[in-house]
Structures are given as structure tokens and as C-alpha cells.
Amino acid sequence: MNPVAAFAAAVLVLGNPSPPQRPASIPGETRVLVFTRTTGFRHESIPDGIAALRRIGEESGFLVDATEDPDAFRDANLSGYRAVVFLLTTGDVLDGEGQAALERFIRSGGGWAGVHSASDTEYDWPFYGRLVGEYFAGHPEIQPATVRVEDPMHPATAPLPAVWLRTDEWYNFRASPRRAVHVLATLDEGTYSGGSMGEDHPIAWCHEIFGGRAIYTAGGHTRESYTEPLFVAHLSGAVRWAAGLEPGYCGPTERAAPTRVEPRRGNPRVVTPRQ
């Protein structure tokens, strides 16, 4: 096996906790960088998420590098990737040089996908706020809820039923991002306790922004999510779209945001964002 192929095989098998130092790109290869650094709450499902993304990569024909080192966010390194996935990140995870490199990556046409607490990340960086679409505000306890698919054509939601009942940790956001993003799916607050956004509660969305692509899903808190066939299909479609491997419309959502109403059930304990 030549040195380049050996390196790629080692990354797939062993993972890569340090910044990936790649050899010259293999012609035609597609690579995705999965970033899992946390400076606040740390999800025990991070290894499960990485494993799921590796399986998705194997099935979809792209290579996955996983790292927690912010030094991976340098121009020379990012240039070899089609997309970056912020998987269960929390807090301030990039230094100034890394922030600038990610911004240049997106502006040059790169893709970004955020999973769950990616919205609980980089609160003081305006570029990131626009990239993720909206920040986390709190959540009730893990419980079943109904997700309603708004766009049945996008690769992230095409595999899903129109009415999707699943169990997860359901995020509330500071505001609805609808006017700035293309909403893929919403939560029905009448089916669980602790929602604070009323009738318009987006839970997955995408947009084309700054010359690149960005997609976010709030699911994925639990370890079980990453072996749940429908959630894995949802995640797979999101990452494939972010990497430019599959088309999908992410322009304005035609549905107007409805009038805000109060939640129809009592509010249990709500967790506030980590500082």
C-alpha cells in the first residue's frame, strides 16, 4: 500500500484526536472534518456520533477525520476538506486564527453542519451566530416529541416520515431563525412539555450563506440517536448536502412565521446556556 493510502486507512480505523496533518490530496477524494471540542458541557454521545459519521462516510464515499484540536482550523489544513461538522461542540472552541480560517473556508464555498450543541457554541462570534442560524436558550428533560417535516425533498429530511415521533433532548432557541434560514423540520410543542417557542419551533434548518453552505439539526443528544436509523439517515443527508455531494434547496421558506403563542403545557426544569 502506498503511503497516502496507508494514511487514509489509518485515519478511518484509529481516528485522529490531533490536527489532521494530511499528505497531498488524492485526486478525486472527498474529506469531511468532524470537530468535537468542548469547553463547557460534554456529551457522552460524542464517540457514538463520530462512529456514526464514519459509517456514513464509508457508505457515501467520503473520508472522515475527527479532531478536538483547534489548530486543525488553519487554511492549509481546511483546504483539503469539503465540509466541517461541529458535532456536539460547546463553549468557545476556536481561537482568533481558527475563527478567521473557518470564515475563509465558508466564504470560499465550503460547507458546515452543526449537530445539537453546535448552537451552544461561540456565543460571542457574530459570524458563527449567522452561520448556525440561532443560539440555544435552554431545554426540558429528555422526552418523546413529534417532529413535523416541512421540506420533504431536501436530502436531510427526504428519508423521514412527515410526522416523526422520537425521543431526544429538545432545544429551545433564543428566537425562531425562520426569517434567515430555510426550515426543514419543526417541533410540535403540543406533544411534549417544556417548549417555549410556541407554534413556530424550527428544529432543523439550512441556508446558503457567505458563499458557502450551512445546515443544523438540534437532535443528537442521546447515545441512542446515533444508531437510530431515521436519525442517522437525517444526519447523513445533512452532511452530504453540506459537502456538496447531493443537491437540496435551502432558499427562503415560503411559510410565514405564525403568531407566537404560549406553550400549552407546564414548564419543567429548564437548563440555561453554559457560560
CORQUI-V462319 format. One record per pair of residues at least 6 apart in sequence whose C-alpha atoms are under 8 Angstrom apart, sorted by the first residue. I is the first residue (numbers start at 0). J is the second residue. If there is no record, write none. Layout:
i & j
I & J
I & J
This chain:
i & j
3 & 22
3 & 23
3 & 25
7 & 62
10 & 63
10 & 64
11 & 53
11 & 62
11 & 63
11 & 64
14 & 64
14 & 65
14 & 66
15 & 64
15 & 65
15 & 66
16 & 65
16 & 66
16 & 67
16 & 68
17 & 66
17 & 67
17 & 68
17 & 71
18 & 66
18 & 67
18 & 68
18 & 69
18 & 70
18 & 71
19 & 64
19 & 66
19 & 71
19 & 76
20 & 76
21 & 76
24 & 79
28 & 61
28 & 62
29 & 60
29 & 61
29 & 62
29 & 80
29 & 81
30 & 61
30 & 62
30 & 63
30 & 64
30 & 79
30 & 80
30 & 81
30 & 82
31 & 61
31 & 62
31 & 63
31 & 64
31 & 80
31 & 81
31 & 82
31 & 83
31 & 84
31 & 242
32 & 63
32 & 64
32 & 65
32 & 66
32 & 80
32 & 82
32 & 83
32 & 84
33 & 49
33 & 63
33 & 64
33 & 65
33 & 66
33 & 83
33 & 84
33 & 85
33 & 86
34 & 65
34 & 66
34 & 67
34 & 68
34 & 83
34 & 84
34 & 85
34 & 86
34 & 88
35 & 45
35 & 65
35 & 66
35 & 67
35 & 85
35 & 86
35 & 87
35 & 88
36 & 66
36 & 67
36 & 68
36 & 69
36 & 87
36 & 88
36 & 89
36 & 92
37 & 67
37 & 87
37 & 88
37 & 89
37 & 90
37 & 91
37 & 92
38 & 89
38 & 90
38 & 91
38 & 92
39 & 89
39 & 90
39 & 273
39 & 274
40 & 89
40 & 273
41 & 87
41 & 88
41 & 89
42 & 87
42 & 220
43 & 222
44 & 220
44 & 221
44 & 222
45 & 86
45 & 87
47 & 222
47 & 225
48 & 86
48 & 219
48 & 222
48 & 225
49 & 65
51 & 225
51 & 226
51 & 231
52 & 63
52 & 235
53 & 62
53 & 63
55 & 235
56 & 62
56 & 63
59 & 239
69 & 92
69 & 93
69 & 94
69 & 97
70 & 97
71 & 77
71 & 97
72 & 93
72 & 96
72 & 97
72 & 98
72 & 100
72 & 101
73 & 96
73 & 97
73 & 100
73 & 101
74 & 100
74 & 101
74 & 103
74 & 104
77 & 100
77 & 101
77 & 104
78 & 104
80 & 109
81 & 109
81 & 110
81 & 241
81 & 242
81 & 243
82 & 109
82 & 110
82 & 111
82 & 112
82 & 238
82 & 241
82 & 242
83 & 109
83 & 110
83 & 111
83 & 112
84 & 111
84 & 112
84 & 113
84 & 114
84 & 238
85 & 111
85 & 112
85 & 113
85 & 114
85 & 117
86 & 113
86 & 114
86 & 115
86 & 116
86 & 117
87 & 113
87 & 114
87 & 115
87 & 116
87 & 117
87 & 220
88 & 116
88 & 117
88 & 119
88 & 120
89 & 116
89 & 117
89 & 118
89 & 119
89 & 120
89 & 121
90 & 119
90 & 120
90 & 121
90 & 122
90 & 273
90 & 274
91 & 120
91 & 121
91 & 122
92 & 120
92 & 121
102 & 126
105 & 111
105 & 209
105 & 210
105 & 211
105 & 212
106 & 209
106 & 210
106 & 211
107 & 210
107 & 211
108 & 210
108 & 211
108 & 212
109 & 210
109 & 211
109 & 212
109 & 241
109 & 242
110 & 211
110 & 212
110 & 213
110 & 241
110 & 242
110 & 243
111 & 211
111 & 212
111 & 213
111 & 214
111 & 241
111 & 242
112 & 213
112 & 214
112 & 215
112 & 237
112 & 238
112 & 241
113 & 131
113 & 213
113 & 214
113 & 215
113 & 216
114 & 215
114 & 216
114 & 217
114 & 218
114 & 219
115 & 215
115 & 216
115 & 217
115 & 218
115 & 219
115 & 220
116 & 135
116 & 217
117 & 131
118 & 131
118 & 133
118 & 134
118 & 135
118 & 217
119 & 134
119 & 135
119 & 272
119 & 273
120 & 134
121 & 127
121 & 128
122 & 128
122 & 134
128 & 134
130 & 208
130 & 213
131 & 213
131 & 214
131 & 215
132 & 176
132 & 179
132 & 180
132 & 215
133 & 172
133 & 173
133 & 174
133 & 175
133 & 176
134 & 172
134 & 173
135 & 170
135 & 171
135 & 172
135 & 173
135 & 272
136 & 170
136 & 171
136 & 172
136 & 173
136 & 271
136 & 272
137 & 170
137 & 171
137 & 172
137 & 269
137 & 270
137 & 271
137 & 272
138 & 168
138 & 169
138 & 170
138 & 171
138 & 193
138 & 194
138 & 269
138 & 270
138 & 271
139 & 168
139 & 169
139 & 170
139 & 192
139 & 193
139 & 194
139 & 266
139 & 267
139 & 268
139 & 269
139 & 270
140 & 168
140 & 169
140 & 193
140 & 267
140 & 268
140 & 269
141 & 166
141 & 167
141 & 168
141 & 169
142 & 166
142 & 167
142 & 168
142 & 169
142 & 191
143 & 164
143 & 165
143 & 166
143 & 167
143 & 190
143 & 191
144 & 164
144 & 165
144 & 166
144 & 167
144 & 186
144 & 187
144 & 188
144 & 190
144 & 191
145 & 162
145 & 163
145 & 164
145 & 165
145 & 186
145 & 187
145 & 190
145 & 191
146 & 162
146 & 163
146 & 164
146 & 165
146 & 184
146 & 185
146 & 186
146 & 187
147 & 161
147 & 162
147 & 163
147 & 184
147 & 185
147 & 186
147 & 187
148 & 156
148 & 159
148 & 160
148 & 161
148 & 162
148 & 163
148 & 183
148 & 184
148 & 185
149 & 161
149 & 182
149 & 183
149 & 184
149 & 185
150 & 156
150 & 157
150 & 182
150 & 183
150 & 184
151 & 157
151 & 159
151 & 161
151 & 183
152 & 247
153 & 183
153 & 236
153 & 246
153 & 247
153 & 248
154 & 233
154 & 236
154 & 237
154 & 239
154 & 240
154 & 245
154 & 246
154 & 247
155 & 183
155 & 232
155 & 233
155 & 234
155 & 235
155 & 236
155 & 237
155 & 240
156 & 183
156 & 184
156 & 233
156 & 236
158 & 229
158 & 232
158 & 233
159 & 229
159 & 233
167 & 218
167 & 219
167 & 220
167 & 221
167 & 224
168 & 218
168 & 219
168 & 220
168 & 221
169 & 194
169 & 217
169 & 218
170 & 202
170 & 217
171 & 194
171 & 195
171 & 196
171 & 200
172 & 196
174 & 196
175 & 196
175 & 199
175 & 200
175 & 201
176 & 201
177 & 201
177 & 252
177 & 256
178 & 251
178 & 252
178 & 256
179 & 206
179 & 251
180 & 204
180 & 205
180 & 206
180 & 249
180 & 250
180 & 251
180 & 252
181 & 204
181 & 205
181 & 206
181 & 249
181 & 250
181 & 251
181 & 252
182 & 201
182 & 202
182 & 203
182 & 204
182 & 205
182 & 252
183 & 201
183 & 202
183 & 203
183 & 204
183 & 205
184 & 201
184 & 202
184 & 203
184 & 204
185 & 199
185 & 200
185 & 201
185 & 202
185 & 203
186 & 199
186 & 200
186 & 201
186 & 202
187 & 198
187 & 200
188 & 194
188 & 197
188 & 198
188 & 200
188 & 262
188 & 263
189 & 262
189 & 263
189 & 264
191 & 264
192 & 264
192 & 265
192 & 266
192 & 267
193 & 262
193 & 264
193 & 265
193 & 266
193 & 267
193 & 268
193 & 269
194 & 262
194 & 266
195 & 261
195 & 262
196 & 259
196 & 260
196 & 261
196 & 262
197 & 259
197 & 260
197 & 261
197 & 262
198 & 257
198 & 258
198 & 259
198 & 260
199 & 256
199 & 257
199 & 258
199 & 259
202 & 216
202 & 217
202 & 218
203 & 214
203 & 215
203 & 216
203 & 217
204 & 214
204 & 215
204 & 216
205 & 212
205 & 213
205 & 214
205 & 215
205 & 249
206 & 212
206 & 213
206 & 214
206 & 249
206 & 250
207 & 213
207 & 249
207 & 250
212 & 241
213 & 241
214 & 237
214 & 241
215 & 237
216 & 234
218 & 224
218 & 230
219 & 225
219 & 230
224 & 230
224 & 231
225 & 231
236 & 245
239 & 245
240 & 246
240 & 247
